[in-house]
């Protein structure tokens, strides 16, 4: 069962953070974009666009920018020891 936070509506950021906008979008809205949408949104930012283009080139345009990774407990332990 998944329950959204009443304070942020599941956006994972406080109201002050969500009030900051980039081209009319909050950080929560940007992170909800998939790679294909974000590539258009960040087309004027060469370094960001280049990274997004690489993801598109390998067929990962469907991924959401703020998508949480689902790692196994063993992978989490391994990553925490870096």
mmCIF file of the N, C-alpha and C atoms, coordinates in Angstrom:
data_MODEL
# 
_entry.id   MODEL 
# 
loop_
_atom_site.group_PDB 
_atom_site.id 
_atom_site.type_symbol 
_atom_site.label_atom_id 
_atom_site.label_alt_id 
_atom_site.label_comp_id 
_atom_site.label_asym_id 
_atom_site.label_entity_id 
_atom_site.label_seq_id 
_atom_site.pdbx_PDB_ins_code 
_atom_site.Cartn_x 
_atom_site.Cartn_y 
_atom_site.Cartn_z 
_atom_site.occupancy 
_atom_site.B_iso_or_equiv 
_atom_site.pdbx_formal_charge 
_atom_site.auth_seq_id 
_atom_site.auth_comp_id 
_atom_site.auth_asym_id 
_atom_site.auth_atom_id 
_atom_site.pdbx_PDB_model_num 
ATOM 1   N N  . UNK A 1 1  ? 0.836  -1.166 0.000   1.00 0.00 ? 1  UNK A N  1 
ATOM 2   C CA . UNK A 1 1  ? 0.000  0.000  0.000   1.00 0.00 ? 1  UNK A CA 1 
ATOM 3   C C  . UNK A 1 1  ? 0.892  1.244  0.000   1.00 0.00 ? 1  UNK A C  1 
ATOM 4   N N  . UNK A 1 2  ? 0.572  2.165  -0.850  1.00 0.00 ? 2  UNK A N  1 
ATOM 5   C CA . UNK A 1 2  ? 1.345  3.397  -0.953  1.00 0.00 ? 2  UNK A CA 1 
ATOM 6   C C  . UNK A 1 2  ? 0.477  4.555  -0.481  1.00 0.00 ? 2  UNK A C  1 
ATOM 7   N N  . UNK A 1 3  ? 1.010  5.362  0.431   1.00 0.00 ? 3  UNK A N  1 
ATOM 8   C CA . UNK A 1 3  ? 0.285  6.501  0.981   1.00 0.00 ? 3  UNK A CA 1 
ATOM 9   C C  . UNK A 1 3  ? 1.078  7.765  0.680   1.00 0.00 ? 3  UNK A C  1 
ATOM 10  N N  . UNK A 1 4  ? 0.401  8.772  0.150   1.00 0.00 ? 4  UNK A N  1 
ATOM 11  C CA . UNK A 1 4  ? 1.062  10.045 -0.129  1.00 0.00 ? 4  UNK A CA 1 
ATOM 12  C C  . UNK A 1 4  ? 1.037  10.930 1.103   1.00 0.00 ? 4  UNK A C  1 
ATOM 13  N N  . UNK A 1 5  ? 2.078  11.690 1.267   1.00 0.00 ? 5  UNK A N  1 
ATOM 14  C CA . UNK A 1 5  ? 2.189  12.653 2.363   1.00 0.00 ? 5  UNK A CA 1 
ATOM 15  C C  . UNK A 1 5  ? 1.120  13.733 2.196   1.00 0.00 ? 5  UNK A C  1 
ATOM 16  N N  . UNK A 1 6  ? 0.438  14.049 3.285   1.00 0.00 ? 6  UNK A N  1 
ATOM 17  C CA . UNK A 1 6  ? -0.603 15.082 3.228   1.00 0.00 ? 6  UNK A CA 1 
ATOM 18  C C  . UNK A 1 6  ? 0.001  16.470 3.010   1.00 0.00 ? 6  UNK A C  1 
ATOM 19  N N  . UNK A 1 7  ? 1.192  16.707 3.521   1.00 0.00 ? 7  UNK A N  1 
ATOM 20  C CA . UNK A 1 7  ? 1.818  18.032 3.426   1.00 0.00 ? 7  UNK A CA 1 
ATOM 21  C C  . UNK A 1 7  ? 2.275  18.360 2.011   1.00 0.00 ? 7  UNK A C  1 
ATOM 22  N N  . UNK A 1 8  ? 2.869  17.385 1.318   1.00 0.00 ? 8  UNK A N  1 
ATOM 23  C CA . UNK A 1 8  ? 3.430  17.673 -0.013  1.00 0.00 ? 8  UNK A CA 1 
ATOM 24  C C  . UNK A 1 8  ? 2.672  16.987 -1.148  1.00 0.00 ? 8  UNK A C  1 
ATOM 25  N N  . UNK A 1 9  ? 1.705  16.134 -0.815  1.00 0.00 ? 9  UNK A N  1 
ATOM 26  C CA . UNK A 1 9  ? 0.945  15.442 -1.852  1.00 0.00 ? 9  UNK A CA 1 
ATOM 27  C C  . UNK A 1 9  ? 1.776  14.428 -2.607  1.00 0.00 ? 9  UNK A C  1 
ATOM 28  N N  . UNK A 1 10 ? 2.835  13.942 -1.987  1.00 0.00 ? 10 UNK A N  1 
ATOM 29  C CA . UNK A 1 10 ? 3.693  12.956 -2.637  1.00 0.00 ? 10 UNK A CA 1 
ATOM 30  C C  . UNK A 1 10 ? 4.827  13.549 -3.453  1.00 0.00 ? 10 UNK A C  1 
ATOM 31  N N  . UNK A 1 11 ? 4.958  14.871 -3.438  1.00 0.00 ? 11 UNK A N  1 
ATOM 32  C CA . UNK A 1 11 ? 6.005  15.530 -4.224  1.00 0.00 ? 11 UNK A CA 1 
ATOM 33  C C  . UNK A 1 11 ? 7.387  15.365 -3.606  1.00 0.00 ? 11 UNK A C  1 
ATOM 34  N N  . UNK A 1 12 ? 7.480  14.969 -2.341  1.00 0.00 ? 12 UNK A N  1 
ATOM 35  C CA . UNK A 1 12 ? 8.730  14.704 -1.626  1.00 0.00 ? 12 UNK A CA 1 
ATOM 36  C C  . UNK A 1 12 ? 9.549  15.960 -1.328  1.00 0.00 ? 12 UNK A C  1 
ATOM 37  N N  . UNK A 1 13 ? 8.936  17.134 -1.413  1.00 0.00 ? 13 UNK A N  1 
ATOM 38  C CA . UNK A 1 13 ? 9.630  18.382 -1.127  1.00 0.00 ? 13 UNK A CA 1 
ATOM 39  C C  . UNK A 1 13 ? 8.726  19.269 -0.297  1.00 0.00 ? 13 UNK A C  1 
ATOM 40  N N  . UNK A 1 14 ? 9.331  20.132 0.510   1.00 0.00 ? 14 UNK A N  1 
ATOM 41  C CA . UNK A 1 14 ? 8.515  21.044 1.308   1.00 0.00 ? 14 UNK A CA 1 
ATOM 42  C C  . UNK A 1 14 ? 7.990  22.185 0.433   1.00 0.00 ? 14 UNK A C  1 
ATOM 43  N N  . UNK A 1 15 ? 7.064  22.955 0.985   1.00 0.00 ? 15 UNK A N  1 
ATOM 44  C CA . UNK A 1 15 ? 6.404  24.027 0.233   1.00 0.00 ? 15 UNK A CA 1 
ATOM 45  C C  . UNK A 1 15 ? 7.394  25.071 -0.278  1.00 0.00 ? 15 UNK A C  1 
ATOM 46  N N  . UNK A 1 16 ? 8.408  25.405 0.511   1.00 0.00 ? 16 UNK A N  1 
ATOM 47  C CA . UNK A 1 16 ? 9.398  26.397 0.083   1.00 0.00 ? 16 UNK A CA 1 
ATOM 48  C C  . UNK A 1 16 ? 10.155 25.910 -1.148  1.00 0.00 ? 16 UNK A C  1 
ATOM 49  N N  . UNK A 1 17 ? 10.523 24.644 -1.152  1.00 0.00 ? 17 UNK A N  1 
ATOM 50  C CA . UNK A 1 17 ? 11.243 24.077 -2.296  1.00 0.00 ? 17 UNK A CA 1 
ATOM 51  C C  . UNK A 1 17 ? 10.348 24.045 -3.526  1.00 0.00 ? 17 UNK A C  1 
ATOM 52  N N  . UNK A 1 18 ? 9.098  23.643 -3.343  1.00 0.00 ? 18 UNK A N  1 
ATOM 53  C CA . UNK A 1 18 ? 8.171  23.563 -4.474  1.00 0.00 ? 18 UNK A CA 1 
ATOM 54  C C  . UNK A 1 18 ? 7.802  24.940 -5.023  1.00 0.00 ? 18 UNK A C  1 
ATOM 55  N N  . UNK A 1 19 ? 8.010  25.987 -4.227  1.00 0.00 ? 19 UNK A N  1 
ATOM 56  C CA . UNK A 1 19 ? 7.699  27.342 -4.681  1.00 0.00 ? 19 UNK A CA 1 
ATOM 57  C C  . UNK A 1 19 ? 8.733  27.863 -5.682  1.00 0.00 ? 19 UNK A C  1 
ATOM 58  N N  . UNK A 1 20 ? 9.932  27.281 -5.691  1.00 0.00 ? 20 UNK A N  1 
ATOM 59  C CA . UNK A 1 20 ? 10.969 27.693 -6.637  1.00 0.00 ? 20 UNK A CA 1 
ATOM 60  C C  . UNK A 1 20 ? 10.612 27.119 -8.006  1.00 0.00 ? 20 UNK A C  1 
ATOM 61  N N  . UNK A 1 21 ? 10.611 27.968 -9.013  1.00 0.00 ? 21 UNK A N  1 
ATOM 62  C CA . UNK A 1 21 ? 10.194 27.536 -10.356 1.00 0.00 ? 21 UNK A CA 1 
ATOM 63  C C  . UNK A 1 21 ? 11.317 27.754 -11.375 1.00 0.00 ? 21 UNK A C  1 
ATOM 64  N N  . UNK A 1 22 ? 11.386 26.856 -12.332 1.00 0.00 ? 22 UNK A N  1 
ATOM 65  C CA . UNK A 1 22 ? 12.262 26.990 -13.491 1.00 0.00 ? 22 UNK A CA 1 
ATOM 66  C C  . UNK A 1 22 ? 11.360 26.909 -14.706 1.00 0.00 ? 22 UNK A C  1 
ATOM 67  N N  . UNK A 1 23 ? 11.285 28.009 -15.446 1.00 0.00 ? 23 UNK A N  1 
ATOM 68  C CA . UNK A 1 23 ? 10.399 28.076 -16.615 1.00 0.00 ? 23 UNK A CA 1 
ATOM 69  C C  . UNK A 1 23 ? 8.988  27.597 -16.275 1.00 0.00 ? 23 UNK A C  1 
ATOM 70  N N  . UNK A 1 24 ? 8.511  28.016 -15.088 1.00 0.00 ? 24 UNK A N  1 
ATOM 71  C CA . UNK A 1 24 ? 7.144  27.726 -14.674 1.00 0.00 ? 24 UNK A CA 1 
ATOM 72  C C  . UNK A 1 24 ? 6.920  26.367 -14.047 1.00 0.00 ? 24 UNK A C  1 
ATOM 73  N N  . UNK A 1 25 ? 7.966  25.572 -13.868 1.00 0.00 ? 25 UNK A N  1 
ATOM 74  C CA . UNK A 1 25 ? 7.836  24.221 -13.297 1.00 0.00 ? 25 UNK A CA 1 
ATOM 75  C C  . UNK A 1 25 ? 8.595  24.139 -11.978 1.00 0.00 ? 25 UNK A C  1 
ATOM 76  N N  . UNK A 1 26 ? 7.981  23.474 -10.998 1.00 0.00 ? 26 UNK A N  1 
ATOM 77  C CA . UNK A 1 26 ? 8.651  23.246 -9.718  1.00 0.00 ? 26 UNK A CA 1 
ATOM 78  C C  . UNK A 1 26 ? 9.588  22.056 -9.871  1.00 0.00 ? 26 UNK A C  1 
ATOM 79  N N  . UNK A 1 27 ? 10.450 21.865 -8.882  1.00 0.00 ? 27 UNK A N  1 
ATOM 80  C CA . UNK A 1 27 ? 11.366 20.732 -8.905  1.00 0.00 ? 27 UNK A CA 1 
ATOM 81  C C  . UNK A 1 27 ? 10.571 19.421 -8.953  1.00 0.00 ? 27 UNK A C  1 
ATOM 82  N N  . UNK A 1 28 ? 9.454  19.373 -8.257  1.00 0.00 ? 28 UNK A N  1 
ATOM 83  C CA . UNK A 1 28 ? 8.615  18.181 -8.289  1.00 0.00 ? 28 UNK A CA 1 
ATOM 84  C C  . UNK A 1 28 ? 8.076  17.891 -9.677  1.00 0.00 ? 28 UNK A C  1 
ATOM 85  N N  . UNK A 1 29 ? 7.659  18.946 -10.383 1.00 0.00 ? 29 UNK A N  1 
ATOM 86  C CA . UNK A 1 29 ? 7.139  18.780 -11.745 1.00 0.00 ? 29 UNK A CA 1 
ATOM 87  C C  . UNK A 1 29 ? 8.248  18.367 -12.713 1.00 0.00 ? 29 UNK A C  1 
ATOM 88  N N  . UNK A 1 30 ? 9.436  18.934 -12.533 1.00 0.00 ? 30 UNK A N  1 
ATOM 89  C CA . UNK A 1 30 ? 10.562 18.560 -13.402 1.00 0.00 ? 30 UNK A CA 1 
ATOM 90  C C  . UNK A 1 30 ? 10.927 17.095 -13.182 1.00 0.00 ? 30 UNK A C  1 
ATOM 91  N N  . UNK A 1 31 ? 10.997 16.678 -11.918 1.00 0.00 ? 31 UNK A N  1 
ATOM 92  C CA . UNK A 1 31 ? 11.361 15.294 -11.629 1.00 0.00 ? 31 UNK A CA 1 
ATOM 93  C C  . UNK A 1 31 ? 10.284 14.304 -12.048 1.00 0.00 ? 31 UNK A C  1 
ATOM 94  N N  . UNK A 1 32 ? 9.059  14.767 -12.255 1.00 0.00 ? 32 UNK A N  1 
ATOM 95  C CA . UNK A 1 32 ? 7.983  13.893 -12.736 1.00 0.00 ? 32 UNK A CA 1 
ATOM 96  C C  . UNK A 1 32 ? 8.045  13.692 -14.257 1.00 0.00 ? 32 UNK A C  1 
ATOM 97  N N  . UNK A 1 33 ? 8.860  14.494 -14.941 1.00 0.00 ? 33 UNK A N  1 
ATOM 98  C CA . UNK A 1 33 ? 8.998  14.362 -16.406 1.00 0.00 ? 33 UNK A CA 1 
ATOM 99  C C  . UNK A 1 33 ? 9.760  13.091 -16.749 1.00 0.00 ? 33 UNK A C  1 
ATOM 100 N N  . UNK A 1 34 ? 9.405  12.520 -17.905 1.00 0.00 ? 34 UNK A N  1 
ATOM 101 C CA . UNK A 1 34 ? 10.252 11.429 -18.389 1.00 0.00 ? 34 UNK A CA 1 
ATOM 102 C C  . UNK A 1 34 ? 11.396 12.051 -19.190 1.00 0.00 ? 34 UNK A C  1 
ATOM 103 N N  . UNK A 1 35 ? 12.358 11.253 -19.539 1.00 0.00 ? 35 UNK A N  1 
ATOM 104 C CA . UNK A 1 35 ? 13.555 11.742 -20.236 1.00 0.00 ? 35 UNK A CA 1 
ATOM 105 C C  . UNK A 1 35 ? 13.178 12.438 -21.535 1.00 0.00 ? 35 UNK A C  1 
ATOM 106 N N  . UNK A 1 36 ? 12.222 11.879 -22.280 1.00 0.00 ? 36 UNK A N  1 
ATOM 107 C CA . UNK A 1 36 ? 11.815 12.490 -23.552 1.00 0.00 ? 36 UNK A CA 1 
ATOM 108 C C  . UNK A 1 36 ? 11.255 13.896 -23.335 1.00 0.00 ? 36 UNK A C  1 
ATOM 109 N N  . UNK A 1 37 ? 10.402 14.067 -22.336 1.00 0.00 ? 37 UNK A N  1 
ATOM 110 C CA . UNK A 1 37 ? 9.843  15.387 -22.030 1.00 0.00 ? 37 UNK A CA 1 
ATOM 111 C C  . UNK A 1 37 ? 10.933 16.341 -21.568 1.00 0.00 ? 37 UNK A C  1 
ATOM 112 N N  . UNK A 1 38 ? 11.811 15.853 -20.710 1.00 0.00 ? 38 UNK A N  1 
ATOM 113 C CA . UNK A 1 38 ? 12.866 16.693 -20.154 1.00 0.00 ? 38 UNK A CA 1 
ATOM 114 C C  . UNK A 1 38 ? 13.858 17.140 -21.220 1.00 0.00 ? 38 UNK A C  1 
ATOM 115 N N  . UNK A 1 39 ? 14.096 16.312 -22.225 1.00 0.00 ? 39 UNK A N  1 
ATOM 116 C CA . UNK A 1 39 ? 15.024 16.696 -23.295 1.00 0.00 ? 39 UNK A CA 1 
ATOM 117 C C  . UNK A 1 39 ? 14.537 17.961 -23.993 1.00 0.00 ? 39 UNK A C  1 
ATOM 118 N N  . UNK A 1 40 ? 13.242 18.054 -24.210 1.00 0.00 ? 40 UNK A N  1 
ATOM 119 C CA . UNK A 1 40 ? 12.683 19.268 -24.796 1.00 0.00 ? 40 UNK A CA 1 
ATOM 120 C C  . UNK A 1 40 ? 12.742 20.438 -23.837 1.00 0.00 ? 40 UNK A C  1 
ATOM 121 N N  . UNK A 1 41 ? 12.420 20.186 -22.584 1.00 0.00 ? 41 UNK A N  1 
ATOM 122 C CA . UNK A 1 41 ? 12.403 21.229 -21.562 1.00 0.00 ? 41 UNK A CA 1 
ATOM 123 C C  . UNK A 1 41 ? 13.797 21.834 -21.369 1.00 0.00 ? 41 UNK A C  1 
ATOM 124 N N  . UNK A 1 42 ? 14.834 20.998 -21.434 1.00 0.00 ? 42 UNK A N  1 
ATOM 125 C CA . UNK A 1 42 ? 16.209 21.453 -21.204 1.00 0.00 ? 42 UNK A CA 1 
ATOM 126 C C  . UNK A 1 42 ? 17.002 21.626 -22.504 1.00 0.00 ? 42 UNK A C  1 
ATOM 127 N N  . UNK A 1 43 ? 16.334 21.802 -23.619 1.00 0.00 ? 43 UNK A N  1 
ATOM 128 C CA . UNK A 1 43 ? 17.039 21.898 -24.902 1.00 0.00 ? 43 UNK A CA 1 
ATOM 129 C C  . UNK A 1 43 ? 18.018 23.069 -24.963 1.00 0.00 ? 43 UNK A C  1 
ATOM 130 N N  . UNK A 1 44 ? 17.771 24.125 -24.194 1.00 0.00 ? 44 UNK A N  1 
ATOM 131 C CA . UNK A 1 44 ? 18.667 25.284 -24.201 1.00 0.00 ? 44 UNK A CA 1 
ATOM 132 C C  . UNK A 1 44 ? 19.856 25.121 -23.253 1.00 0.00 ? 44 UNK A C  1 
ATOM 133 N N  . UNK A 1 45 ? 19.890 24.036 -22.505 1.00 0.00 ? 45 UNK A N  1 
ATOM 134 C CA . UNK A 1 45 ? 20.973 23.773 -21.557 1.00 0.00 ? 45 UNK A CA 1 
ATOM 135 C C  . UNK A 1 45 ? 21.800 22.607 -22.097 1.00 0.00 ? 45 UNK A C  1 
ATOM 136 N N  . UNK A 1 46 ? 22.844 22.920 -22.835 1.00 0.00 ? 46 UNK A N  1 
ATOM 137 C CA . UNK A 1 46 ? 23.597 21.920 -23.596 1.00 0.00 ? 46 UNK A CA 1 
ATOM 138 C C  . UNK A 1 46 ? 24.078 20.737 -22.767 1.00 0.00 ? 46 UNK A C  1 
ATOM 139 N N  . UNK A 1 47 ? 24.641 20.975 -21.605 1.00 0.00 ? 47 UNK A N  1 
ATOM 140 C CA . UNK A 1 47 ? 25.199 19.861 -20.830 1.00 0.00 ? 47 UNK A CA 1 
ATOM 141 C C  . UNK A 1 47 ? 24.099 18.928 -20.320 1.00 0.00 ? 47 UNK A C  1 
ATOM 142 N N  . UNK A 1 48 ? 22.981 19.487 -19.892 1.00 0.00 ? 48 UNK A N  1 
ATOM 143 C CA . UNK A 1 48 ? 21.860 18.656 -19.441 1.00 0.00 ? 48 UNK A CA 1 
ATOM 144 C C  . UNK A 1 48 ? 21.248 17.933 -20.629 1.00 0.00 ? 48 UNK A C  1 
ATOM 145 N N  . UNK A 1 49 ? 21.027 18.668 -21.703 1.00 0.00 ? 49 UNK A N  1 
ATOM 146 C CA . UNK A 1 49 ? 20.406 18.081 -22.893 1.00 0.00 ? 49 UNK A CA 1 
ATOM 147 C C  . UNK A 1 49 ? 21.248 16.935 -23.444 1.00 0.00 ? 49 UNK A C  1 
ATOM 148 N N  . UNK A 1 50 ? 22.558 17.089 -23.415 1.00 0.00 ? 50 UNK A N  1 
ATOM 149 C CA . UNK A 1 50 ? 23.452 16.042 -23.927 1.00 0.00 ? 50 UNK A CA 1 
ATOM 150 C C  . UNK A 1 50 ? 23.276 14.739 -23.132 1.00 0.00 ? 50 UNK A C  1 
ATOM 151 N N  . UNK A 1 51 ? 23.172 14.840 -21.828 1.00 0.00 ? 51 UNK A N  1 
ATOM 152 C CA . UNK A 1 51 ? 22.955 13.645 -20.988 1.00 0.00 ? 51 UNK A CA 1 
ATOM 153 C C  . UNK A 1 51 ? 21.604 13.001 -21.279 1.00 0.00 ? 51 UNK A C  1 
ATOM 154 N N  . UNK A 1 52 ? 20.582 13.835 -21.408 1.00 0.00 ? 52 UNK A N  1 
ATOM 155 C CA . UNK A 1 52 ? 19.251 13.312 -21.705 1.00 0.00 ? 52 UNK A CA 1 
ATOM 156 C C  . UNK A 1 52 ? 19.210 12.672 -23.094 1.00 0.00 ? 52 UNK A C  1 
ATOM 157 N N  . UNK A 1 53 ? 19.922 13.276 -24.043 1.00 0.00 ? 53 UNK A N  1 
ATOM 158 C CA . UNK A 1 53 ? 19.987 12.726 -25.399 1.00 0.00 ? 53 UNK A CA 1 
ATOM 159 C C  . UNK A 1 53 ? 20.634 11.341 -25.393 1.00 0.00 ? 53 UNK A C  1 
ATOM 160 N N  . UNK A 1 54 ? 21.658 11.163 -24.589 1.00 0.00 ? 54 UNK A N  1 
ATOM 161 C CA . UNK A 1 54 ? 22.306 9.861  -24.466 1.00 0.00 ? 54 UNK A CA 1 
ATOM 162 C C  . UNK A 1 54 ? 21.312 8.815  -23.965 1.00 0.00 ? 54 UNK A C  1 
ATOM 163 N N  . UNK A 1 55 ? 20.528 9.166  -22.960 1.00 0.00 ? 55 UNK A N  1 
ATOM 164 C CA . UNK A 1 55 ? 19.509 8.237  -22.460 1.00 0.00 ? 55 UNK A CA 1 
ATOM 165 C C  . UNK A 1 55 ? 18.481 7.908  -23.541 1.00 0.00 ? 55 UNK A C  1 
ATOM 166 N N  . UNK A 1 56 ? 18.088 8.911  -24.316 1.00 0.00 ? 56 UNK A N  1 
ATOM 167 C CA . UNK A 1 56 ? 17.163 8.669  -25.426 1.00 0.00 ? 56 UNK A CA 1 
ATOM 168 C C  . UNK A 1 56 ? 17.791 7.748  -26.467 1.00 0.00 ? 56 UNK A C  1 
ATOM 169 N N  . UNK A 1 57 ? 19.054 7.981  -26.764 1.00 0.00 ? 57 UNK A N  1 
ATOM 170 C CA . UNK A 1 57 ? 19.745 7.195  -27.791 1.00 0.00 ? 57 UNK A CA 1 
ATOM 171 C C  . UNK A 1 57 ? 19.797 5.710  -27.466 1.00 0.00 ? 57 UNK A C  1 
ATOM 172 N N  . UNK A 1 58 ? 19.822 5.382  -26.182 1.00 0.00 ? 58 UNK A N  1 
ATOM 173 C CA . UNK A 1 58 ? 19.873 3.969  -25.795 1.00 0.00 ? 58 UNK A CA 1 
ATOM 174 C C  . UNK A 1 58 ? 18.491 3.437  -25.416 1.00 0.00 ? 58 UNK A C  1 
ATOM 175 N N  . UNK A 1 59 ? 17.442 4.200  -25.758 1.00 0.00 ? 59 UNK A N  1 
ATOM 176 C CA . UNK A 1 59 ? 16.080 3.720  -25.579 1.00 0.00 ? 59 UNK A CA 1 
ATOM 177 C C  . UNK A 1 59 ? 15.503 3.881  -24.187 1.00 0.00 ? 59 UNK A C  1 
ATOM 178 N N  . UNK A 1 60 ? 16.037 4.814  -23.406 1.00 0.00 ? 60 UNK A N  1 
ATOM 179 C CA . UNK A 1 60 ? 15.557 4.993  -22.039 1.00 0.00 ? 60 UNK A CA 1 
ATOM 180 C C  . UNK A 1 60 ? 14.745 6.272  -21.857 1.00 0.00 ? 60 UNK A C  1 
ATOM 181 N N  . UNK A 1 61 ? 14.162 6.763  -22.936 1.00 0.00 ? 61 UNK A N  1 
ATOM 182 C CA . UNK A 1 61 ? 13.377 7.991  -22.880 1.00 0.00 ? 61 UNK A CA 1 
ATOM 183 C C  . UNK A 1 61 ? 12.142 7.903  -22.015 1.00 0.00 ? 61 UNK A C  1 
ATOM 184 N N  . UNK A 1 62 ? 11.718 6.697  -21.708 1.00 0.00 ? 62 UNK A N  1 
ATOM 185 C CA . UNK A 1 62 ? 10.516 6.500  -20.895 1.00 0.00 ? 62 UNK A CA 1 
ATOM 186 C C  . UNK A 1 62 ? 10.788 6.672  -19.396 1.00 0.00 ? 62 UNK A C  1 
ATOM 187 N N  . UNK A 1 63 ? 12.056 6.644  -18.979 1.00 0.00 ? 63 UNK A N  1 
ATOM 188 C CA . UNK A 1 63 ? 12.378 6.757  -17.559 1.00 0.00 ? 63 UNK A CA 1 
ATOM 189 C C  . UNK A 1 63 ? 12.001 8.129  -17.021 1.00 0.00 ? 63 UNK A C  1 
ATOM 190 N N  . UNK A 1 64 ? 11.531 8.161  -15.799 1.00 0.00 ? 64 UNK A N  1 
ATOM 191 C CA . UNK A 1 64 ? 11.198 9.406  -15.132 1.00 0.00 ? 64 UNK A CA 1 
ATOM 192 C C  . UNK A 1 64 ? 12.457 9.945  -14.451 1.00 0.00 ? 64 UNK A C  1 
ATOM 193 N N  . UNK A 1 65 ? 12.671 11.251 -14.528 1.00 0.00 ? 65 UNK A N  1 
ATOM 194 C CA . UNK A 1 65 ? 13.879 11.832 -13.931 1.00 0.00 ? 65 UNK A CA 1 
ATOM 195 C C  . UNK A 1 65 ? 13.974 11.532 -12.448 1.00 0.00 ? 65 UNK A C  1 
ATOM 196 N N  . UNK A 1 66 ? 12.881 11.605 -11.742 1.00 0.00 ? 66 UNK A N  1 
ATOM 197 C CA . UNK A 1 66 ? 12.900 11.381 -10.301 1.00 0.00 ? 66 UNK A CA 1 
ATOM 198 C C  . UNK A 1 66 ? 12.586 9.952  -9.906  1.00 0.00 ? 66 UNK A C  1 
ATOM 199 N N  . UNK A 1 67 ? 12.669 9.044  -10.851 1.00 0.00 ? 67 UNK A N  1 
ATOM 200 C CA . UNK A 1 67 ? 12.340 7.643  -10.577 1.00 0.00 ? 67 UNK A CA 1 
ATOM 201 C C  . UNK A 1 67 ? 13.308 7.054  -9.568  1.00 0.00 ? 67 UNK A C  1 
ATOM 202 N N  . UNK A 1 68 ? 12.764 6.452  -8.548  1.00 0.00 ? 68 UNK A N  1 
ATOM 203 C CA . UNK A 1 68 ? 13.602 5.830  -7.544  1.00 0.00 ? 68 UNK A CA 1 
ATOM 204 C C  . UNK A 1 68 ? 14.120 4.509  -8.083  1.00 0.00 ? 68 UNK A C  1 
ATOM 205 N N  . UNK A 1 69 ? 15.370 4.218  -7.784  1.00 0.00 ? 69 UNK A N  1 
ATOM 206 C CA . UNK A 1 69 ? 15.915 2.936  -8.214  1.00 0.00 ? 69 UNK A CA 1 
ATOM 207 C C  . UNK A 1 69 ? 15.447 1.863  -7.258  1.00 0.00 ? 69 UNK A C  1 
ATOM 208 N N  . UNK A 1 70 ? 15.267 0.696  -7.763  1.00 0.00 ? 70 UNK A N  1 
ATOM 209 C CA . UNK A 1 70 ? 14.844 -0.428 -6.942  1.00 0.00 ? 70 UNK A CA 1 
ATOM 210 C C  . UNK A 1 70 ? 15.998 -1.416 -6.905  1.00 0.00 ? 70 UNK A C  1 
ATOM 211 N N  . UNK A 1 71 ? 16.798 -1.276 -5.861  1.00 0.00 ? 71 UNK A N  1 
ATOM 212 C CA . UNK A 1 71 ? 17.958 -2.148 -5.729  1.00 0.00 ? 71 UNK A CA 1 
ATOM 213 C C  . UNK A 1 71 ? 17.687 -3.193 -4.667  1.00 0.00 ? 71 UNK A C  1 
ATOM 214 N N  . UNK A 1 72 ? 18.325 -4.306 -4.827  1.00 0.00 ? 72 UNK A N  1 
ATOM 215 C CA . UNK A 1 72 ? 18.199 -5.366 -3.842  1.00 0.00 ? 72 UNK A CA 1 
ATOM 216 C C  . UNK A 1 72 ? 18.918 -4.958 -2.561  1.00 0.00 ? 72 UNK A C  1 
ATOM 217 N N  . UNK A 1 73 ? 18.576 -5.551 -1.428  1.00 0.00 ? 73 UNK A N  1 
ATOM 218 C CA . UNK A 1 73 ? 19.289 -5.228 -0.183  1.00 0.00 ? 73 UNK A CA 1 
ATOM 219 C C  . UNK A 1 73 ? 20.801 -5.447 -0.304  1.00 0.00 ? 73 UNK A C  1 
ATOM 220 N N  . UNK A 1 74 ? 21.214 -6.464 -1.047  1.00 0.00 ? 74 UNK A N  1 
ATOM 221 C CA . UNK A 1 74 ? 22.651 -6.716 -1.220  1.00 0.00 ? 74 UNK A CA 1 
ATOM 222 C C  . UNK A 1 74 ? 23.303 -5.569 -1.992  1.00 0.00 ? 74 UNK A C  1 
ATOM 223 N N  . UNK A 1 75 ? 22.636 -5.075 -3.012  1.00 0.00 ? 75 UNK A N  1 
ATOM 224 C CA . UNK A 1 75 ? 23.172 -3.955 -3.795  1.00 0.00 ? 75 UNK A CA 1 
ATOM 225 C C  . UNK A 1 75 ? 23.258 -2.697 -2.946  1.00 0.00 ? 75 UNK A C  1 
ATOM 226 N N  . UNK A 1 76 ? 22.277 -2.492 -2.063  1.00 0.00 ? 76 UNK A N  1 
ATOM 227 C CA . UNK A 1 76 ? 22.298 -1.313 -1.181  1.00 0.00 ? 76 UNK A CA 1 
ATOM 228 C C  . UNK A 1 76 ? 23.479 -1.388 -0.221  1.00 0.00 ? 76 UNK A C  1 
ATOM 229 N N  . UNK A 1 77 ? 23.718 -2.588 0.323   1.00 0.00 ? 77 UNK A N  1 
ATOM 230 C CA . UNK A 1 77 ? 24.860 -2.748 1.246   1.00 0.00 ? 77 UNK A CA 1 
ATOM 231 C C  . UNK A 1 77 ? 26.168 -2.476 0.506   1.00 0.00 ? 77 UNK A C  1 
ATOM 232 N N  . UNK A 1 78 ? 26.264 -2.994 -0.717  1.00 0.00 ? 78 UNK A N  1 
ATOM 233 C CA . UNK A 1 78 ? 27.471 -2.811 -1.509  1.00 0.00 ? 78 UNK A CA 1 
ATOM 234 C C  . UNK A 1 78 ? 27.695 -1.332 -1.811  1.00 0.00 ? 78 UNK A C  1 
ATOM 235 N N  . UNK A 1 79 ? 26.638 -0.622 -2.199  1.00 0.00 ? 79 UNK A N  1 
ATOM 236 C CA . UNK A 1 79 ? 26.752 0.797  -2.547  1.00 0.00 ? 79 UNK A CA 1 
ATOM 237 C C  . UNK A 1 79 ? 27.119 1.638  -1.331  1.00 0.00 ? 79 UNK A C  1 
ATOM 238 N N  . UNK A 1 80 ? 26.640 1.249  -0.156  1.00 0.00 ? 80 UNK A N  1 
ATOM 239 C CA . UNK A 1 80 ? 26.929 2.043  1.027   1.00 0.00 ? 80 UNK A CA 1 
ATOM 240 C C  . UNK A 1 80 ? 28.377 1.897  1.491   1.00 0.00 ? 80 UNK A C  1 
ATOM 241 N N  . UNK A 1 81 ? 29.073 0.915  0.969   1.00 0.00 ? 81 UNK A N  1 
ATOM 242 C CA . UNK A 1 81 ? 30.468 0.723  1.368   1.00 0.00 ? 81 UNK A CA 1 
ATOM 243 C C  . UNK A 1 81 ? 31.449 1.430  0.432   1.00 0.00 ? 81 UNK A C  1 
ATOM 244 N N  . UNK A 1 82 ? 30.932 2.189  -0.549  1.00 0.00 ? 82 UNK A N  1 
ATOM 245 C CA . UNK A 1 82 ? 31.826 2.883  -1.483  1.00 0.00 ? 82 UNK A CA 1 
ATOM 246 C C  . UNK A 1 82 ? 32.566 3.979  -0.816  1.00 0.00 ? 82 UNK A C  1 
# 
